[in-house]
Each structure stands twice: as structure tokens, then as C-alpha cells.
Amino acid sequence: MTFDLYVDGAWTASASAERVEVLNPATEERIGDVPAGSPADVDLAVAAARRALEGWAATDPGERAKLVSRLADEVERRQEEFTDIVVAEVGTPRRTARWAQVGLGIVDLREAAAAAADFPWEEPLRTSLIVREPVGIVGAITPWNYPLHQITAKIGAAFAAGCTVVVKASEVAPLTARALAEAIDAVGVPPGVFNLVNGYGPVAGEALAVHPDVDMVSFTGSNAVGKRILELAAATVKRVSLELGGKSAAVLLDDLSDEEFAEAVPHTVRACYMNGGQSCNAQTRMLVPRARLGQAEALAKAAAEVYVPGDPTADATKLGPVVTAAQRDKILNYVRTGLEEGAKLVTGSSEAPAGPGFFVAPTVLSDVAPTATVAQEEIFGPVLSIIPFDSEEEAVAIANGTIYGIAGAVWSADPARAQAVARRLRATQIEVNGGRFNGAAPFGGFKQSGHGREGGAFGLDEFVEIKSLQL
């Protein structure tokens, strides 16, 4: 018997006999399989979460935070194991996988625990006592691009809030979630507080979203699926938190010196290509003054060509494969569309490299029109579009001129000017002159990039209901 569901603190068999193969995107070889989970699997997991909810919600918040901290310690202890799995099933280069994929997962848990310690679980308001309580059972539907981080960003905050969780991990990269369940089991998370099911979105994911005993759905993924989840959740008026697509812009203003410009362009290339460009916050549009378009092209070409596609297990590799053949073909089709619509190919290709693996050449397109397909739609691959502008006002309009708003960047010789422009961008997380990452800061979307926030106390807020006791 194969045990592939983690439900009620134990491994159990799926009700589904169908299996989903997991492929290594660098070699195209099979590395495992998981069940194509059924609605019966979801029912089993939700029932376990419901049984556990009252006891877990009544646990002292400090104790819940300690358990989240212990889980962070356990994931850190297993960091190399998690890194190996992510490299194998996603194709992220090993060095990036260790600090970004697994490292961010550890940060998620530590920030959730720290936020819980200072969170205003109860506070007086005139003649009332304001009480924050867990929202209940959370259905967490997670993507393949960050298969650890996108789960820990949800469960760390949900656990700390006193919620119980059913995770439906991506069928494309489910092995990391299985390893996380093993770590959760090892630290003694009470039975039913965490439950894991596998399967396809239209079956297991939709069963979770529509389930009458699920109080909230937290979803990260595509806009099309996010809209479908909203439709399904409406039937039971459950809370929905969505982190969806992005088309983030890096705005390089006209006052940058040559030295500053030469720092900003490669930084943007890195922010576009990290994880093979398969990040919702990837800076895929670089906006530059029209007079410096040629300079931007030369710098971007030199920076991009360092990202030679290669074996993701090698420490020197900076760019691995994309996750599936379908993803590769979609990206290459976008490059062809960009060229057909008049973009200039600075470097890269619209054809797949020879040999096994789902590889895409690091690509830079230039003189891209703000309304072009490649400037408007999320490509989710190593493709950077350089867009010229003639004024600061035009740059802001271009940056805000998509349906998305999840991240961005502004570069200026004047920090005050950079901040002023950053305030005008309709997105959640804006780098100012290459500002550092902050795991306690909120992450999420404006516009069709979603609603709700993850990270630190902002993430914790998503998983609580607010009650007032009138005294």
C-alpha cells in the first residue's frame, strides 16, 4: 500500500488509484509520483482539520508560536535535503534553491512566530474588549514555483493564528510538500492541525475551495485559477486570499550616473531571471530613458549572457530549466510574439536549445511598446523587456499600465525622488535603489495581482477574525 496523504497526524492511502508522475525538468526523467487526489481525500482531510480546530484554537498563542519556531529549526536542520528536492523537481539552480527557495521558507516561519509574540490578541477599546480569533479551517492551494516557501508563508501564519490547515500542493512539484509533512510530523504538530492532499486543481483544489467546512482559502497561482476560486468560494461566502500574477517594472530614472546605471541594469536582469524568471514578482519590464536605450541594451546583454543554462545541481549554474515542456513552449511562443510585434532581439532565442531538459535561453527584448503582448502579459520565464520612456510622468504611467501590481523597483541618483516615484507605483513591494529584502514586510498584490497579504504580522492578520465583547 502506498501512503501519500498526510491526514490527522498519519500517512494514509489516497482514495484515488490514479497517479501523477513527477519529472526532473533538467533531465526529463521520472523522479517520483503522487496520487491524483479525489474529493474523498479532501473530505477526509477537512474532517481531521475540523476535529482538531477547537483544541488548537484554544492553545495559548505563545505555545503555538513556539511550535512554529521549532518547525523553522527542523526545516533549517533539513535544509540540504529540501534543497536537493527543489533542485530535482523545479530545476532551480542549487545555490539559489538553498537561499531563496528553502531560506525563504525558514524566514516565513521565523517571522510568523515573531509576529505572534507581539500580536494584539486582545486589547481594550473604550467599553469593549477586542478579541482576535482564528478564522477556522484554511484550505491552502499552492504553486510549483516555490513549493516550500509558498506553503510556509501560509501555514506559519495560520498555525500561529490558531487555524488548522489542509494543503493542496501543486501536482507539478509535490515532493517538497511531502518532505515538509515529514518535518511537521517530526516536531509534533498535533494531529489534524496540518493535512496534506495531492492532486489536480480542477479536482482536489476545487473540492477544497467549495467545501462547506472550509472557512478560508489561501491561494497562490494564476489569475485564471484565482478567479475560479473566487467563484467557487462565493457559494459559502468564505474568505479568500489571493496572490496572483505580476508584470513588475523597474524604473531607471534619467538622473542616474553611468556608474549608477551600470549597477541598476544588471540588478534588474538578476531580478528578472531569478528562479528562471518563474516568480510572480520578477522584474520583467525595465523602463529606461529613451536616450539611454542603447546603453541599457549593451549592459543587459552582457548581464544576461552570464546566465548560461546548465545543470541545476552544479554550484556554478545561474540558470536552470523551466519546470515543464508546456511552460518552455509557452515562453518561447511569447518571444516569437514579441518579435512579430516589433521588438528587437538583444540576446536569447525563440527556439529551445538542443538536448534534454526544458531549457530557455536568457532573453532580452528591446524597444518594446508599452502595449505589446510581452509588456502586458506574464511570461513566467527568463525574458526581459526593455521599454523606453521620455519623461517621469510617462514612466509612471507605463509602470502602472498593466492589470498587475505586485512588485517593482525605482532607481534614481536622488533617494527622495526615488521614494516619491515609488509611492506612485500601484504595487505592494517596491525596491528603492536596490533596497534589501525584509521578511516582515507585507507581500501581495494590487489590482489583478490579488488581495490579501503575506509576511510577518500582515500575514497573521489574514488568518484572524475580529470580535468585540461589549463590557
N, C-alpha and C positions, 0 to 999 in steps of 0.2 A: 504494500500500500504506500502511495506517495502522500506525504504530508506537506501541503502547500498553503494552507490558510493558518494564520495565527489568530485564534479566537479564544477569548476567555482564559488567557494565560497559557494556552497549549497549542501545539501544532496538530492540525486535523486535516482530513482529506476533503477536497472540493467535491461538491455535488456534480460538477461537470467533468465529463470524460475527455473533452476537447483540450488539447494542449497548444500553447503558443511558443514557437521557437524563438530563442534569443540569439542574435548573430553578433559576432565581433565585427564592427564596421571597418576595421583595418584589414582584416583577412577574409571576411565574408564566411567564416567558419561558425558552425553552431557551438555555442558555449553553455547552453542550458535550455530549460523550458519551464513554463509555469502554466497553471490551468487557465483556460478561458472561463473565468468565474461566472456564475449564474446568479439570478435574483435570489435563489435559495441560499447561496453563500452570503449574500448581503443581509438577508433576513436573520441568519444565524449570528452574524457579527453585530448587527444592530441590537438584537435581543441581549447579547452579552454586555454591550455598552449600556443598555438601559438598566440591567441588573446592578451594574457597578456604579451607576451615576450617583445615587443618593449618598452612599458611603464615601465616595471620593470627593464629592462636593462639600461634605461636612468635615473633611480633613483640614487641619489648620493650614492656612496659606504658607506659613513658614516651612512646614513639613513638605508640602508639595514642591516648594522652591528647592529644598534640599535634594529631593529626588531628581528634579531636572538637572541640578548640578552634578549629581552622581552619574546621570546619563551622559552629560558632557564629558566627564572624566573617562567613562567607558569608551565613548567614541574616540576620544583622543588616544586612549591606550591601543585601540584597534586602527589607528589612522592609516598605517601601511596596508592593512587588509582592505579597508574601504577604498583606498586609492587604487589598489590593484583591480578591484571590481569595476570602479567607474571607468578606468582606462579601458578595460576589456569590453564593457557594454556600451559606452558612449563614444569612446575614441578620443577623449580629452588627453592632451599630452601630459605625461606623468607629473612634471613639475607644477603645471597649472592645476591639475586634478588635486594634488596634495594640499595646496594652499587655498585655492578658490573653491573647489568642489567640497572637499572634506573640511578644510579650515573654516569655511563659512558655516557649515553645519554645526561645528563646535561653537562658533561665535553666536549663532542663533540661540542655542541652549543656554549659554552663559548669560547672554543679555536678557533672556526671558526670566531666568532665575533672579538676576539682579533687580529687574523691574518689579518682580513680585514682592521683593523685600521692602520696597518703598511705596508700594501701590496703595492708594486710599480705599481700602476695602470697606471701611465705614468712616463717615465724617458727619458732624452736625451741620445743619443748615437752618438757622433760626429755630423754629419749633419742630423741625423734622430731623430724623436720622437717615442719611443717605447710605444705602447698602448696595454694594456691588456683588452680584451672584453669577455663577457660571450660566452661560446661555443654554447648556444642556449637552446633547449628543451632537458632535460635529462630524460631518462627512467631509473628508479631505481628499480631493481628487487632484493628483499631482502629475507633473510632466516628466519627460525623459531627459531634458537638457541639463537639469541639476537634480539628479534623482535622490540625493541625500539632503542637500540644502533646502529644497522646496518642500520636503516633509518636515524637517526640523524647524523651519520657520513657522510652521503651523502648529505642530504638536508641542513644542516648547511652551508657547504662549497658552495653548489650550489646556495643557496639563496644569500649568501654574494657575490658571483661572478656575480650575476645578471641573473642567469638562472631560467627558470621555470621548474617544475618537475612533472612527472607522476610516482607515486609509485605503483608497483605491489607487494603487501605484500604476504608472504607465506600463503597458504591456511591452513597450519597446525596450525599456531599461528597468526591469523589475528586480534584478538580483541585488542591487544595493538596498532596496527596501527590505528584502528578506534578511540581509545581514543586520540591518537596523533592528528588526524584530528580535533577532538573537541577542543584540546588545540590551534591548529593553527587557527581555526576559532575564538576562544576567544580573541586572541591577535591582530586580524585584519590584517592578511596576505592578500594582495589584491587578489580578485577573479582570479582564473586561475594560480596563481603562484604555488600553491600546489594542486595536484589532486590525488585521491586515487581510485584504482580499485582493486578488488579481483579476485581470480580465479586460475586455474591450470596453471603451467608453460607452458606446450605444447600448450595451447590455448591463454590465456591472455598474458603470458610472451613472447611467440614467436610473437604475434601480435605487441607487443611493440618493440621488437628487430628489426623487419623487417620494421617497419612503416617508410615511406619515409620522414615524417615531424619530426621525432626524430633525433636529431643531435648527441646524445651520449647515450650509455648505460653504466650504472654503476651496476655491478652485484657482489653479494657475494653468494657463494654456492659451489656446487660440481664441480669437474673437468669436468665430462661428460657434464653437462649443460653449463659450461663456454665455452667449445669447440663448442657446438651447437650454442651459441650466437655469437661467432666469425664468424661462417659460415653464419648465417642469416644477421649479420651486414655488411658483406662483399659486399652484393648486393648494398648497398647505401654508402659504404666506410665511415661509421660513426665511430666516436671514440668509443673505448670500454675500460673500466677499469674493471679489474677482480681481485677479491680476492677469492682464491680457497682453496684447501685442504692443510693440513700440516701433518708433521710427525716429530715434533720438538725433538731435542736431548738435554739433559742436560749432559754435560761432567764434571765428577768429577775427577780431576787430581790427580796424585799419591803423591803429596806433602802435601795433607790435613792432619791435625792432627785428632786424634779420635774425638775431640770436634767439629772441623770444619766439619768433615764427618757426624757427628750426627746432624748437622744443615742442611747440604745440602740435605741429603736423604729425610727427611720429607718435606722440602720445595719443592722438586721435586714431591713428591706424591701429595701435595696440588695443584701444577701447572698442574698436570695431571688430577686430579679429579674435579677441579672447574667446576661448571655448569654440573656436571655429566659426565665430560670428553667430553662434546659436544661443544668444542671450537677449532677453526682451529689452534690456537697457543698452544694448550695443549702440555705439555712436556711429551710425551708418551713413549719416549725412554730414559732410564737412563744408561749412559755409565760409567762403574766403572773399576778400575784396577783389573785384574783377581785375584790377591792375596787378595783383599778385597771383593770378591763376597759374601762370607758367611756373613760378617758383613753387607753388603748392604741389603741382604735378610732379616736379622733379624730386621734391622731398618725400612725397607719398610713394612714388615709385621705388625709391631707394629703401624706404622703411618696409614696404610691402614685400619686396623680394627677399628680405631676410626670413620671411615666413615660408620656408620651403616645406611642402607637405612631406610627412615622413612617419616613421614608426612611432606611435604614441608611447610605447614603453621606454623609448630612449630618452635619457635626461636632456639631450641637446635639442630635441624636437620642439618646435614652437607652434606647429600647425598639424593637427591630426586630420582624420577623415571627418566628414559629416555622418550623421547617425544611421541613415538608411539610403538605399538606392533611390527611393522616391524623393527623399529630401535633396539628394545630389541633383537629380534631374530637374526638380523644381527650381533650384538655384541657377543652374545653367540656362534654363529657359528664361529666367529673369535677365540674365546677362545678354542673351540674344535680343530680348525685347528692348533693353536699354540701347543697344547699338542700332537697332532698327528705328528707334525714336530719336536718333541723332547724337547720342553720347559718344565721346571719344574714349577708346580703349587705351589707357595709360600703361597698364600691365595686367597680366592674367589671361584668361581664356574662357570661351563659351563652350569648350569641349572638355570632357573628362580625361584626365591623364591615363596612360596605358597601365595595365596591370590590375591586380586585385585591390579591393578596397574602395570605399565610397569617397574618393578624394575630389576636391575642387581647388583649382589654383587660386592663390590670393589675388584678388582682382580689384583694380581701381578704375572707375569710370569718371570722366571729367566733362566739364561744360554741360552738366546735366540740368535740364529745365526743372524748375521747382514743381511743375505739374506732371512731370514724366512718371511713368509707372514705377520705375526704380526709386524715385524720390518720394513716392506716396505709399507704396505697399511694403509690408515687412517681408524681407527676403530670407532672413534667418540663415545666413551663410557669410563667408568671408568676402563680402563685396562692399566697397566704399564708394559713395557717390560724392564728387566734388561739385558744389553749386556756387557760382559766383554771385556777388551782390554789389550794388552801387551805393548803398547808404545803410546806416544803422537801422533806420526805420524799415527798410526793405528786408534786412537780415532777420529782424524780429518777426516780421510778417511771414517770411519763408519758414523760419523755425516753428512757428505756431500753425503753419498751414497744412497740417495733416489731421487725420481723425485721432491720432495718438497723442499721448502726453505722459510718458513715464520717466524720462531722464533727459539729460542734456549737459552741455558744457559751454562756458563762455571764457574767452581769453582776451585780456587787454593789458596794456602797459600800466594802466591806472586801475588799481584794485577797486576803487569806489565805482568807477564806470562799469567794471565787470559785474559787480554786485547789482548795480542798477539795472543792467540788461538782464541779468539772471532773474531778477524779480518779475520781469515782464514775460518770461517764458512760462507757458502753461504746461508745466510738468512738475513731477514731485521731487526728484533728486537731481540737482544741478551742480556739477563741478565748477568751481571758480578758480581759474588759473591752475588746474590740475589738483584741486583740493583732495584731501585724503578721505578714504572710506571711513564711515562711522557706523558700526553695527547697531548702535542705539537709536539712530536716526530713522524716521519713517520711510518706508518704501512702498510704492503702489502707483496708481495711475490717475491722471486727469482724463476727461473725455472718454473715448472708447478704449483707453488702456485699462479701464476698470474702476472699481471703487473699493474702499477699504484699505487698510494699511498693515504692513508687517514690520517687525523690528522693535525691540525694547518695549517700553510702556505703551507705545502706539499700537503694537501688535496685540498686547494684552487687552487693550480696550475693545478690540473686535470680538472678544470671546466672553464678554460680561453683559448681563442685563442690569439695569439700574432701578432700584426700588426705593421708595421713600416711606418711612414709618412716621406717621403723623402723631407726635407725642403731646 
